[in-house]
Amino acid sequence: MSAEGSRSRAGRTGFWRSNSLTLAFGAAFLVVLAAQAVAGRAEFNEQLAVEGLQQVGLGDYLMSSDFAVDVTENWQSEFLQFFLYIFGTVHLVQRGSPESKPLDRVGTESERDQRMGEHARHDSPRWAGTKDWRQGLFSRSLGLTMAALFLLSWLAQSVSGVSAYNDLRLRQLQDPVGWVSYLGSADFWSRSLQNWQSELLAVASMAILSVYLRQRGSPESKPVGASHGATGVEG
């Protein structure tokens, strides 16, 4: 089918169908976040009950540092995963994986391959066809955005984390610590590293397992009949 035919067909597709992947995962995110809030409040109140303190309502828990740090510590690890994967796959490859570029395309590739500058097409984003800072920024915008989201969520984790940590210390009749001191604490790094290692394991597992295993119909998998050595081929 021609590119014009594909765009025409996409134009006739309804909004919900055209955006079903984002909408489905966005809705699932909200459901799981709500479930986390309910379960987290129950666990938090169990801790308060053990300490003989007054329990909190759902609204108060949603505004608490305990809830905020649990959420943000997971967000920062996810954005870190995407940031590292986006930049890492520019130069790193895995033979046989659809998650990798072909072995002969390592690097940033030519402007012709990337449809940049004079090789931009009529439907290319406007900044792709420029020859100044706009092209340089746009050509790295996805990775930079993921890096910024990681840093922002990691900062949010540190701020909410020190508040939650100090709340616990105060309940145990211990002196609170400052934000800088908390950045060097075992609590902060334990929260960060336990998520980072799981994300890195997930990426490495996906890269190597997709060499030998298939999922019919998924763009994250090679076609069922593709050879194990086929690299950068998606279904």
N, C-alpha and C positions, 0 to 999 in steps of 0.2 A: 504494500500500500504506500502511496506517495506521502510526503510530509504534509502536503495540503490536505489530502484525504484524512490523515490522522488528526490534524487540527480541526477539521470540519466535524469529524466524529466526536472529538472531545468537546467541541462547542455545544453539541446536541445532548451531551450527557448532563444529567442533573447535578446540582451543587453537592448534594449529599453523596452521590456516587463518585463524583470527581474528587472529593476530599475525604472519602470514607476512612482511609488509613489514619490520617491525622485526627479526625473526629472520634474514631473508635478508641484510639489510644488516649486521647484527651479525656474522653468520658470515663474510661477505665481508671485513669490517673485520679480523677476527682473522687470516684467511688472508693478507691483504695486509700486515698488520703483521708476521707471521712472515716473509713473503718479504722485506720491507724489512730485517728484522734480518739475514737471511742475506746479502743483497746488500750491506748496509751494513758488515757485518763483513769481507766480502771486500775492499771498497774501503779500509776502515781498515787492514787488514793489508797491502795494497799500499803504502800510504803509509809504514807502519812499515818495510816491507822496503826501500824507497828510502832511508830514513834509517838503515838498518842496525840496527834495533831488533827485539826479540823480538815475535813475533806473539801475538795473544790468541785465546782460545777463545770460543765463542759465548756461554757463560754470563758470562764477564768482559765481553764487549762489551755484553751486555744491561744490565749494571750500570754502564756507562760514561757519562760526560757527553756523549760524541760521539753515542751513540744517543739519549739523552734529549733533547738539543737539537734533533735532526732531527725527532723525533716532536712535541714540544711546539710548535715553531714553526709546524707545520701545523695543529695543533689550535686554537691561538689565532686564526689567521686564519679558520678555519671558524666558530668561535663569534662572532667579530666580524661576519662576514657576516650571520649569523642575527639577532644583536642589532640591527644597523643596519637590516636589512630589516623586522624586526618593528615597531620604533618608527617607521621612516621611512614605512611604508605606512599609518600612522594619518592622516597629513596629506598625503602625496604620492601622486599618481595617474598612471596612464598610460592614455590613451584607447585602448580596443580590447584591452587586455591582461587575461587571466584572473588574472594575478598582482596586479592592482590592484583596489581597491574601486570600485564605481560612482562616477561623478563627483559625484553629489549626496549622497554619504555621507562626505565628507571630515571628519575630526575623530574625537573619541572616541565620538560617537553618543549617543543618548538611552538612559535606563535601560530604556525599553520595548524599543528595538531590541536592547539587550544582555541582556535578561531578567534585570535586576538589581533589588534591593530588592523592592518590592511586585509587580513584574512577573516575579519568579522563578517557575518552574514546579515541580511536585512532584518532577521528576527533576533539577532544577538542583543544582549543588554547593551545600552548605549555606552557605558563606561568601558566595555570590553574593546571597543574600537578606538579608544583614545590612546595617546602616546605619552601621557604625563602621569602624575601621581595617582590620578583616579584609577588608571588601569592597574597600577601596582597594588593599590589598596583593595580594589574589587577582586583581583586575582587571588587574594589571600583572605578575603572577608569571612569565609566560613570558619577557617581555623582560628582567626583572630577573635571572632565572636565567641567561639567555644572557650578559648583561653580566658577571655574577659568574664564570661559567665562562671567559669571555674573559680577564678580569683575572687569574684564578688560573693559567690556562695561560700567559699572557704572563709572569707572575711566575716560573713554573716554567721557562720558556724563558730568562729572564734569569739565573736561578741556574745552570741546567745550561750555559747558553751561556758564562758567565764561566769556569766550570771547564774546558770544552772549549777555550776561547780561551787560557787560561793553560797548559793542557797543551801546546798547540802552541807557545806562546812559550818554555816551558821546554825543549822539544826543540830549539828554535832558539837556545838559550842567551840568551834575553831575560828581563828581569824580569817577573814576573806583575803584573797590575793588580787593583785592588779592584773590588767590585761596582758602586759608584757611578760609578767611572770607566768601567766597561764599558757602563753605560747610555747614555753619551754617545759610545760608539765607533761607527765605521763598520760593524763586524762586526754589532753588535746591530741597528742600524737597517736595514742591508742585508737581514738575515734577515727582519725584520718587514715591510718595505715591499715586498719582492719577492712576498710572499704576499698582502698586502693588495690590491695593484693587480690581481692575478689574480682575487681574489674579487669585487671591485667590477666588474670587466669582465664576469664571469660573470653577476652579477645584472642588470646593464644589458642584456646580450645576451638573457637570458631574458625580460625585461620587454618588449623591443621585438620580438623574433623571434616571440613567442607571439601578437602581434597578427595576423601574416600567415600563420603556419605552423600546422599542426595535427598532433596525434598521436592517432589514434583509440583511445578507451578510457582515455586518461590523464586523471586529475583535474587535472593541470597544464596541460592544453590545453582550449581551447574546443571545443564540439562541431564536427565537421567542417563542418557546414552553417551554422554561426553566421557572421554578418557580421563583417567586419574591424573594424567600429566597436563591436561588442558588448563592453562592459567589465564585468569582475567576474563573468563567466559561465564556469563550469568544466564540463567534460564529465562 
